[in-house]
Amino acid sequence: MPEVSLFSAGVAASSLFLFVIFYLRPFSPLDPPQPVKGKSGTVLFVSTENHGQINVQLAAVQALLERYPSLDIHFASAQPVAKLLHRISSSVRKTSASFGKVTFHDLPGLLPMQVTMQRQFGPEVMKHFRHEPGAKGSKQLNKIAQASMAPWTTEEYVRIYNQMTNLIHEVDPALVVLDFAFRPAIAATHKSNRVHTFLTPTSLIDMLPMVQPQASILWKYPVVGTDFPFPLPWRKVPENIYVAVRALLSFAFMADLAETKKQIAQCGIDNAFGPLNGTHTSWIMQNMLQAGPTVDPIPDNVVCVNPIVFAMVPAIKQDPELVSWTRRTPTVLICLGSLFEYDLQRTEIMGQAIKELLKRTDVQVLWKFGQENLMDDAKAVLQEYIDQGRVQIYKWLSANPVSLLETGHIVASVHHGGANSYNEALSAGVPQVIVPMWTDLFNHAQRVEDIGVGIYATRGTAPEWTVNGLSNAFLKALDGERRA
């Protein structure tokens, strides 16, 4: 079955909107009347289908079905999400004596992020998304964020807004759980004056520096898109300020956004891109307070939780043959997210780095490689080790990555640095090797080194790769695993 794991967090809304929503639109209290109470025990989840954001909502739905079967749960999203919810419900029915149900509501015309980005950047989206960390990459980072803040046409925005307004009236939820990048749904929820919460895969230090006192976003907390350590060294403060100010100026003069807001307002929607934080708003954020950097103070309306992971069923039930293979000897899992696309050069570099790893250790490698047109090239580099049974390469993993991490057979997780990938490996206690190429992926790459749980593989060359950079990172992560 297709993997249900992580969407590339840097390109998923959770990372692309981070700069825009929180730096241009910092927490600003609204003052609406008392909220509509809604039906007791009724909750409505609303999300785009982007895996980087939706996985935490799916995990929450699964937990509620198992533990609170009396709840009336609804989920609004794009049609492909219906299949995921069906699988979750089926899984819960098999493992729980009592269980609830979830009702799916289709939002017709809700497009995947890949489609909206291709509409703006053309078919080779990846070439536009990759950028260097810090000041050198800030110009491209801002272009990405600008394009991502309002990916809908006026007609699409208004249609989704009206659909959500009608759905909220129909379902009458006591609580709406929102994807913070899904602005039409947020506007409809605000207009309907409903109690709501934002459930996000991102951590406090990525989301909340802007609301910290003493302008500490400038001198204490690394700005998104940089690979600076925390606390921020004084030598990095000038560059951190430069990146932050350049982003604010870029967003403050977004002519396209102003025109979009004007057109939407002419349709009767005056809060299209208003403040996110209101009187009846709460936030649920992933943050292990004893396992990494955080912010201080934490706002009263923010709830911190441990990593939220979405595994559904154990890997042994999804693919017993693959799990049996991983059990043979320590296994390195390489999975760079659902959106990332290899080209021939990166295919050969990764293949050669894996080859060097296999020459120097006794591990085996499970490589999730999504480019079918380059599959023969990937296999050609590693054919010797494929024949020996030490390498398996799949376009899709029949067992989702988080369930494989939870088997205990994976000794290193090589990933792109998305929030879900980071949290899943952290939760499973698996060393991480991060190969970042855009936005907050750089922050996660630095963070695993700050807290001693992984390696930043491409420091000094990102977003480009080298064989030595990757292979040395693999070996260093495994060396740390042996010493642990």
N, C-alpha and C positions, 0 to 999 in steps of 0.2 A: 504494500500500500504506500501511497505517497507519504513522505515524512511530514509531521505536523509540528516540527520543532520551531526553529527561529527564522524570522525574516531578518535580513541584514539591518541591524538597528540603526546604523548610520543613515540608511536610506529609508527605513521605515519611519513613519511619522514621529515615533517617539524620539528620534534623534534629529531629524530634519527640522522639526518645529521648535526644538529646544531653544535655540537662539532667539527666534522670532517671537514666540509667545511670551517667554519669560523676560527677555531683555527689553523688548519694545512694549510689552504689555505686562508689567510687573503686577504683583498682587494688589488689587484695588478693591476695597469693599464697596459693594452695592448696598442699597438700602430699600429692598422691596418690602411689601406688606408680608404678613405671616403667610407661609407657604401653604399650598393646597395639600391636605394630608394624604389623600389617596386611599386606596383599599389596603387595609392592614394585611401584612404578609405578602404583598405583591411587589416584586422587584423587576425592573426593566434594564437589561444590559444593552448598551448601544456601542457599536464599534465598526470601523472599517474592517476589511478582511486582511489587512497587512499583518503578517504573523508576528512582527516585532512588537506590536501593540496588543493584538487580540489574544495571544497565548495566555496572558495573565488573567484575562476575563474568562476564557474557557476553563482555566484551572479553578477559578473561583466558582464557576457554575458547577463543575464536577464536585467540589467540596460541599456545596450547598445541597446538591441532589443526594449526596451520601448521608449528610449529617442533619439536614433540616427538610425532611421529605414533605412537610406540610406547606412549605412555601410555594407560592404561585410565581414561577420564574418565566420571564419572557426575554427573548434575545432578538434584536433587530440588527441586520447587517446585509451583506450581499449574499446572493443565492448559494455560492459554494460553501458558506459557513454552515448551511443546513446539514450537510453531510457530516461535518465534524461534530455537530451537536447530536446527531443520530448515533454516531459511534460512541460518544461519551455516555449517552443514555443507555446504550446496549451494554457497555462495560460496567456501568453502575448496577444494572439489573442482575448481572452475573455474579457480582461480588457482595451485594448488600441485601439483607433480609427485607428492609424497608427502604424505599427510595421515592424521590419526587419525580416530577416531569418538567420539561422545559418546552415552551411554545416558541417556534421560530416565526419571525416576521420579515419577509423579504423587502428590501429597499431597491426596487428596480432602477437600473441605470447607475448604481454606485460602482464606479470604476476602480480597478486595482491601481496602486500607485505607479506600477511599471507603465501602465497605459497613459496616465496623466503626465508622467515625466517624459515619455516618448513624444507626447504631443508638443512639449515645450523644447526638448533637446534633440529630438530625432531618434532614430533607431539605436544608435550607439550611446546609450545613456551612460554606461560605465565610464567612458572617456571623459565625460563632463563631471562626474561625481568625484573622481580621484583628485586629491590635492595634497600638498605638503602640510605638515602641522605648523601651527604658530603663524607668525607674521607673513611668511612666504606664501602660505596657502589661504590667507584670510580673504583675498579678493574672490577666489573661486568659491570658498565656503559661503560667502554672502550671496553669491549668485544662486547657489543651490537652495539656501534657506529662503530667499525671496520667491523663487519659483515654487517652493513647497508650502508656503503659507496659504496661498489661495489657488490650489490646483483645479478648482471647479470653474466652469463658465457660469455666468449669471443665471442662465436657465437651469443648469444642474444644481446650483446652490439653492435656488428658490424651490425647485421640485423636491429636493431632499428635506428642506425646511418644512414645507407643507406636509409631506409624508409623515415626518416626525411629530409635527403638531397634532395631526389627526390620530396618530398612533398613541401618543401620550393621553389624549382625551379618551380613546377607546379602552386602553389597558388600565388607566387610572392608577399608576404605581405609587406606592408609598416611598419608594426610593428609585432614582435613576442612576445607573452606574455608567460613567462616560469615558470614552477615549478622548484625551485632551487635545488631540489633533483634529477631531471631527467637528469643525466649527459650525456647520449647519445644524447638527443635532444639539450642540451646546446652546446655540441661539434659541432654538425651539424650546429647550428645557428651561432656559432663563425666562423666556416670554410666558411660558406656561406656569412659572413660579412654583417649580417642584423642588423638593429636597433632593439633592444629588451629591454624588462623590465622584472623584476622578481616581481611577485605578491605573497605575502606571508601572512599567517595568524598570523605570530609571530610579537612581538613588538620590538621596538628599543633596549630596554635594554637586550633583549635576543640575538639580532643579531649583535650589533655593538660595544660592549665593546672592542673587540680586536683591533679596529682601533682608539681607543681613545688615546690621548697623555699621556705621563708620566707613561706608563705601568699601567694605572689605572684599567685594567682588573684584576690585582693582588690585589690591596688594596682598591678599591672603589666599584666595581661591583661584585655582587655574581656570581660565575661561574655556568653554567648550571649543574643541578644535585645536587645542594645544596639547603638548605632551610634557607638561611641566609637573614636577613632583609637588606633593602637598606635605607640609605647608610650603607655600610658594617662596623659593629662595629670592633674596633681594635682587640678585643679578638678573632675575627673570621678570621683575616687576615692570620695568619700562615696556617690554614686549607684550606683557599681559595687558597693560593699559592700552597699548596701541590696538591690539586685536579687539578688545571690548569697545573702545570708542569708535573704531572703524565700523564695527557691526551696528552700533546704535545709529550712527550717521547714515549708514546704508539703508537701514529700515525706516528711518524717519523721513526719507525722501523717496518713497516708493510710489511713483506716479501710477503704475499699473494697479496697485492695491487701492489707491485713492479712487481711481475710476471704477474699479469693481465695487467698492463700497457704495459709491454714488448710484450705480445702476441697481444694486440690490435694494438700496433705500427707496428708490423710485417704485419698487415692487411692494413697499410697505413693511420692509424689514429694517429696522433702524439700529439693531444691535449685532450686525453680521460678524464683526470682529472686535467685540467689546471685551472688557476685562473678564478674566476667567473666574476670579475669586469673589464670591459673594457671601452674604450673611448666612445663607443656608448651604454653603459649600464645605465639603471636607475633602481631604486628599489621603489616599493610601499609597505609601511609597515603600519600596524595598530598601532596607538598610539594616545591616547587622552592626549595631552600634559598637560592639567590641571587636569588630573585624574590618576596620578600615576607617577612612576619614569621614567626618560628618560635619554638620553645621551647628553653630551654637549662637543664639537660641534657636530651638525648633518651634515654629509657629504652632499655636494651640490647635488649629484645625488640621494638623498633619498627624496621621497615624503611621508609625513605623512598624514594618513587619519583616520577618526573615524572607529569604528568597522564595518567590512563588514560581513553582515549576509545574509544567503540564506534561505528564507522562502517560496518562490513561491506564495502561496495563504494563506489567513487567515485560522486559525484552524477551524473556524466554517463551512467553506466550505469543509474541509477535513474530519471532523468527528463531526457533530453537536451534536450527542449523548454524546460523551466524553466531549465536551466543556460545555454542559448543566450540566453534573455531576460536573465538576470543579467549576462551578458557585455556587453550593450549599453552600459551606463553603471553607475557605482557604485551598489550596492544596499544598502539598510538592511533587515536581517532583524528582524522583531518576532515573538517567540515566548515567551509567558509561562508555559510549562509545561503539562503534561497535566491537572493538577487544577484550575488556576485557571479560574474562570467569570466572564465579563463579565456585568454587568447593563446596562441601557439607559444609565444615566448614565456609566458607565466606557466604554461603547462610543462614546458621543458625544464624550467628552473625548479619548480616544485618536484618534478620527477627526479631530477638529479640530486636534490637535497634529500629526498626519501632514500635514494640509492646510497648516498653517503652514510645516512643513519643506519641502514641495514648492514652495510659493510663493517661498521664499527660497534654494533651491538647485536644482541640476540632477540630484539623485539620484532614484532610483526606490525603491519600497518593496514588500517582500514581507511580507504580514501573515498569520500563522497565527492564525485566529479560530475558536474551537471551538464557538461558540453558534449552531447552525443557526437557532434561532428569532429571533435578532437579526441574521442575515446581511443582510437587506434594509436594516436601519437602518444597519449599518456601510457598506454600499455606497452608500447615499443620500448620506452625508456626503462621499464621495470620488468620486462618479460622474463628475465632470468629468475627474479624473485617471485613472480607470479607462478612460474612453473614449480618452484620450491614450496609453494603454499604459504609464503610469508607476506604476500600482498593481495588484498582484494580491493577492486575498484568497482563502484556502483554509481549509476546515475541517480538512483533513489535508494535510500536505506529503508528496508522493510520494517526495521525496528527504529523508532525515532531516537535521535541522539541522546536525549536526557535519560531514557530508559537504559541505554547502553552504558552511560556513565554510572548509573546506579547499580550495575552488576558487580562492580569492584574489579573488573578485568581490564579496564582502561587506565593506563598509567600516565597518559598525557592527552589533553584535549587541545588540538590546534584549531583555532577559529579566528574570525575576523574582528572580534571585539564588541559584538552587539551586546546589549544589556541582557537579553535572555541567555545567550551563550555564556556570558560572564557569570550570571547568577546560577545557572544550572551546574557549571563546573564547581563553583564555590560551594553550593549546597551538597554536591556529591563528594567534595574533598579531593578533587582531581586536579593536579597541576595543570596550568594553562600556558599555552604559547599563543600569543596574539599577533596577528598579521594585519595591522590597521591600514585603512586607505582613505578614510574620510571622517569628518565631524567628531562625535563623541567616542568613536572607536579609538582614537589616539589617547583620550583620557583614560579609558579602561586599560589600554596597553601599559600606560605608566602606572596605573593603580595596582595592577597585579604585582609589580615590582615593589611598590611602596609598602604593600602589606605582606610581601613574601610568599605569594601563592602562584607565581608564574613569571614568564619571560616576555619582554617586548622584543619581538623577533627582528624588526626592521628599523631599529633606531639608527638615525643618520642617513637612511636611504628611502624611507617611506615617502610616497606610496609605492616606490619601486622595490623589487626584490633582487636578492643575489643568492646564489647557491650557498656560499659560505655563511651569509647571514641567517638563512633558514636552518641549515644543518647544524650550525653551532648552537642556535637556540634550542633545537630539538635535543641535542646532546646535553646541554646545560640543564634543561628541565628534567631529563631522566637522571642526571647525576644527583640533583636535589632529591628526587624520588627515592633513589637508593640510600641516601644518607638519612632520610626521614625515619 
